[in-house]
């Protein structure tokens, strides 16, 4: 606590403690013992009694500022007068904490009564004072400045000032509540104000942010901050009218979102709280807003009722903003039924509007902002001057330590030589390790290729069995037919012998067909097993895709008899042939199809056994390239690893089931062909890999 420079009549430490303890017990008593509607008046009565017996010291400043918080809701003019008394006394005592809080209260009161320029000026004075003496209180002015800009309907400025402190660690609702509950154990004259001040700033920043968002069309954000302000008001030691203001803000957001029943409910709830707790200044604003609500619903009688109430109350309390809005609605109401009254209210509306939006008011605001920037520049210049003096003193110190530095440099040189020798040794070790790592990587790449070859070989072995079965079966049938043909020839039945000879001929054609098919499969295996020379040749993409799809399926079936899946193809016949390295593109297709079958098998094992997996391979002829798609309805790829799947050695498979090189090699092969490899996935629903190859 700052020690006052002005010595006032001494009061005993015991008496000061009695005052503070009375205040603390008073707040606890309000929270636990009294009904909600009695809190407000009880608070004012208790604080006013304490003020009568308080000496003109820092405790009196605290009580005055606490009273100001309550007066602002019912009688802002009285609140401003009380805050002015607190500011004067705090300045006499050189009590910076009290000055800053008094300036905040005065700024708030000036803004809600239409004195925006004065409100901004007082807020900026408080910011400058906080920068010098209480930096932790500087962000607390954000909500107050946002309120001044709200009254001017400058919503961009609102969000500039109110959002940043809410998302920083300057203050939080939890910290405000903690300050309320955890009372300090030693005397601190700023203690009582700390019980209210942080929560008030959280409440005000959240509430004003809600207005900024709703007027800029961000309804979800407006609801979020309206509820945040309501939580801050309920879960703190703030006066009850602050809860009423928060309900009014929530009602306003509902109105903007055209949820009229909810809006009317919360406006009435806000009015009820304000009327019970003495917040008469806010009641007129809620009546004005209810009139707007009924205007949106075209309920003219209700518009007239609440606009008239708002106009009468605002005229008595000198609130030009509400007078302006109410006069405009009354002018519109009377226009079709009473032209003279409509003209009367229209004149009032015009006069108030002109007084609120004169060039002088705007110039005052801009002048204040310029003054703030100028003062900040002066502070910055003073800081630079101080830094220059520090630099000069530092240079003098540097000159006196040159000899020591030289000695340190000599020592460092010797240490550097030792370090260099150590680094050279470490470099040799690292080079050896790197060489071993490259060799290991090469082995892993070869291992991935051999794994791919093994899967392909298993598929080929399973696939080649089919034509071989045909060859064997037709050969046996043909032998039997030849025996029958010889028998018929011996009998002299030439016609029957010729018919049997024709059947033998047809069987031999089928033997030849399936033999060539087996030969083609063997050749494909040999081509895949050979090291690619990188030479491109015309390749039938549709045939290549179908061949490797079947080989993948039969290879997996050969390894796991319980494997169950369906596969389909949808080939564009106009794709034709394109120049590729057939073995490399085949390896890409095989790897993608293997991954697809693995995914649906994993999903079947994790979910119900009756899950039907499906892999679809399709091609499409685009204008300047062709598209190969491998789609499955398996487990999908989690979003948090999607960016890593093409990295070498990254795999989602369990240890021992994958090297993490399949997709990486496929990606490199497609890139080497001038194409692209992309992935579309939804976790739990499936994955699609798409290969684009240039024509």
C-alpha angles and dihedrals in degrees: 000000000000111000111235114244091209113074111219129187106299121249123192121263088233091057091049090051089050090054094049094044089049089053093049093047088047092057092046090048091052092051096049113023112034129070114251096253093055098052097084098053093039090053094051093045093050094046092047090052090050090049093057093060098035119111119230095266137105091291090061090051089054093050092048092051091047090052089050091060090060098040093054092068096054108019114016093180091057089045092054091048091051091047090050090054090050091049093050093050093045090053091049089052094043085234103159097184090056092045092053094049092045091052089051091053093046091049091050092049093047092051096051091048094053099260093122097157092051091045092054092045092053091046092052090048088054092049092053091048092048092051090057102039113009110025092170090066096052097090089050090079093062095088092046092051089046089055091055090052091046090059087053090047090237095146097171090059090048093060092043091060104034107041101056097061092044090058095042130075092253093107139342135189090248093054090049091053091046090054089052094051102036105067115196116252096219131056115278120163091206092058100097095048090051089059091067110019103076094045090049091055093047089050094048096045092049094046095047091045088056090057091048093052097044092052091049093050100256097128097167092054090045091055091047095055094040089057090043090056090048091052091049091051095048098041098052144052094270118136115266095251089068088065088052091053090051092051088050091052091050089049090051091053090050089051092052089050090052093243091136100170092054090044093053091047094054094042089055091046090050091049091049092053093047094047092050095045098042097254093145094151091064095044091070090053092050090049088052091050092047088054089053090048093053090045089059088052092046092238096148099180092054090046089054092046097052097035090054091049091048092047093050094046095044092049090055094046095042097239104155095185094060091040089055095049095043092048091052093052092046091050090054091047095052096040096090096037110030117020095185094056090043090054091047093055092041090057091050090049092050094047094049093044092051091049092051098046105039120140089245092062092049091048090051091055094047091045090054092051090050091050090053092052090047093051091047089051090051090051090048091051090050089050091051091049090052090048090052091054089050090050091052092051089046092054091054089052091048092055091055092053099049093104092051091049091052090054091048091050091053091050091047091052091057091047089048091056090052090047092050091054090049091048091051090054092047090048090057091050091048092050090052091048091048091051090051090047092053090049090050091049090051090051091050092050090050089046090054091050092048090048088053090048091049092052090047092048092052089051092048092049090052092043095047091053090071099061090039089057089052092050092050094046096047091045092055092047091048092053090053091048091051090054090051091047092053090048093052091046091054088052089053093244097140097169094055090045090054091050091052090047089056090051089051090051092052091049091051089052089055091047089052092047095052092042089056089047091054089046090054092051091051091049091051089052091050092049091051094048093050120091109256116243089202093244114145121221135174108283130189099229096193092052091045092051094048092047096051093041090058093042091052092049095047091044091055091045089052091053097041120026091190092061111118126183143132127228132195135186132212109183126181105226091209093065092088121162128334132181110265141139093260098205093051096048089044089055090052093051092045092051094048093047092047090052090049093051090046090052096052091044089053091050091049091052093046097045133031117329090231092065109128112218120206131191118191122193116191139168131205133190110228125184100267102006144025128245127219115191127192109189128181136174094220134119098305125216122284113246093231092065099034093100092054103050095095093048116108116260094010113128137161092204121103119268111286095021100083141019096209092238103098098085092034092056091043090052092050092047093051091046090050088056090054092252140115135245116204135174133211117187144165116196111245094010108065149275137255123201114195124197119197116196125182118240 
